[in-house]
Amino acid sequence: MQLLEQITVKQESDITYAKIAIRNKLQALGAKSQKEFLEFAAAELGSNLIKHANRGQLLLFKQEDLLYLASLDKGPGIINPHLAMTKGYTTQKNSLGIGLYALSTHEDFQLTVFSNSFYKKQTHHGTIVLLTEKTKIAPYGLFSIPFDIKGYNGDFFKKKGSHFIFGDAAGHGKAAALSAELILELFGNHDFAQRTCQEFFFLADRHLKTKNLRGAVFSLINLSPQNIEVWGIGNILTMSLKLDKIAWHFPTDGMVGNHITHVDCLNPKLSRGDFLILTSDGINHRLMTSQFLSQLRSIENPMMISLIIYHYYARINDDASILTIRKNHD
């Protein structure tokens, strides 16, 4: 996941700035076909942030070759998100009520809205809106924001075939990012057909120690059609979000590059449409409840689930990352 723009919107001039910034970024990426619509979407979403929540954020980011535009706020929320996407609906005077409706009917983009309403006395309130290209909705969504103002991220992720790696190097900033880069390089070179997932942890342990780099905690996921394995060590939370229950799991204590004696292996039993969710410790999992997470079962887009968890549970003083994987086969 690559964060392209993160813009706080508090006043009309911020919307103008957002449109220009998004236009320039998309031009630089060569995304000409999406430019006009995403400019329009940024203006509509930015206007809603000011009108309904007083302030919020617009985020433009990409995962592989897929573009996303999102808005996040902690305003009073929308009582009925489905009604808010119908033509002519508005709670504001002198408004045509075409904003979310226009976004929801675009032929190339899917609009997903999640909102908890203050008026329903829900613990968390606010709204998350996500636009995704319809033809390319990915089976996983990785959302990651670094704490370091220079952009160094100690959290890391990579996918290779049926294998995923997701982790968190100790601390944050450049030193943590160096450890993350080494682990990702080793992951890219690892032959999982010849060497096991468990072996990779001890390989990474030796290399981090040899180079005197910071330790890290991480999970390795093998998402083969026959079986799901989640190998891990340290405080990476794994959740299985199923239709009938939610399961929580922390791997064994330890840190690769510091202290490692055993690597856990979890075999979650997921059915088609279930989700596997992993979070770094930049997500305050102690505040998460099964009641809140159960609201996410009806969402099909993995990136939306990652965004929701980030929005409500990210710590402000650490790198924060969420990986959500949707099982698309039986």
JOUR-V661200 format. One record per residue. PSI is psi in radians with two decimals (none if undefined). Layout:
BEGIN
psi=(PSI/PSI)
END
This chain:
BEGIN
psi=(2.30/2.04/2.10/-0.74/2.43/1.89/2.16/2.27/2.05/-0.35/2.94/-0.64/-0.47/-0.56/-0.75/-0.78/-0.74/-0.74/-0.76/-0.77/-0.74/-0.71/-0.84/-0.69/-0.74/-0.63/-0.73/-0.53/-0.20/0.36/1.12/-0.64/-0.48/-0.25/-0.90/-0.79/-0.73/-0.52/-0.85/-0.77/-0.70/-0.69/-0.76/-0.81/-0.69/-0.71/-0.73/-0.65/-0.77/-0.80/-0.74/-0.36/-0.03/-0.54/2.94/-2.90/2.52/2.33/2.22/2.15/2.95/2.62/2.05/-2.11/0.31/2.20/2.52/2.53/2.26/2.66/2.45/2.35/2.85/0.74/-2.84/-0.21/3.03/2.19/-0.74/1.59/-0.63/-0.71/-0.63/-0.32/0.09/2.65/2.28/-0.14/2.31/2.64/0.10/2.48/2.65/0.59/2.46/-0.26/0.68/0.00/-1.25/-0.58/-0.79/-0.64/-0.61/-0.28/0.10/2.39/-0.38/-0.15/2.49/2.31/2.23/2.29/2.27/2.28/2.35/2.25/2.29/-0.60/-0.31/0.13/0.69/2.59/-0.82/2.35/2.79/3.11/2.43/2.21/2.29/2.27/2.23/2.47/2.19/-0.72/-0.09/0.46/2.10/2.68/-0.04/2.72/2.06/2.08/2.22/2.22/2.15/2.64/-0.61/2.27/-0.33/-0.06/0.00/2.29/2.12/-0.28/2.58/2.73/2.55/2.62/2.39/1.88/-2.22/0.04/2.44/2.55/2.40/2.20/-3.03/1.98/2.63/2.36/-2.62/-3.12/-2.88/-0.70/-0.71/-0.69/-0.59/-0.73/-0.75/-0.76/-0.72/-0.78/-0.73/-0.63/-0.78/-0.71/-0.76/-0.52/-0.16/2.28/1.71/-0.22/-0.45/-0.45/2.55/2.89/-0.73/-0.71/-0.59/-0.64/-0.75/-0.55/-0.85/-0.64/-0.81/-0.76/-0.70/-0.72/-0.74/-0.70/0.04/0.77/2.89/2.64/3.06/2.73/2.50/2.91/2.52/2.25/2.25/1.85/1.09/2.73/-0.53/-0.56/2.58/2.21/2.35/1.79/2.43/2.81/2.37/-2.95/0.92/1.99/2.33/2.28/2.45/2.05/1.79/2.93/-0.59/-0.24/2.93/2.21/2.44/2.48/2.29/2.32/3.06/2.65/2.70/3.05/2.18/2.25/-0.02/-1.21/2.02/2.16/-0.44/2.53/2.21/2.65/2.13/2.42/1.36/2.38/1.76/2.48/2.96/2.27/-0.19/2.84/2.51/2.17/2.26/2.48/2.54/3.04/0.05/-0.07/2.20/1.44/-0.37/-0.39/-0.22/2.45/2.69/-0.56/-0.75/-0.81/-0.48/-0.39/-0.30/-0.12/-0.53/-0.10/2.37/-0.41/1.98/-0.61/-0.61/-0.73/-0.76/-0.73/-0.76/-0.82/-0.73/-0.83/-0.71/-0.37/0.02/2.42/2.64/-0.11/0.47/2.78/2.42/2.19/2.53/2.33/2.15/2.21/2.27/2.24/2.07/0.14/2.77/none)
END
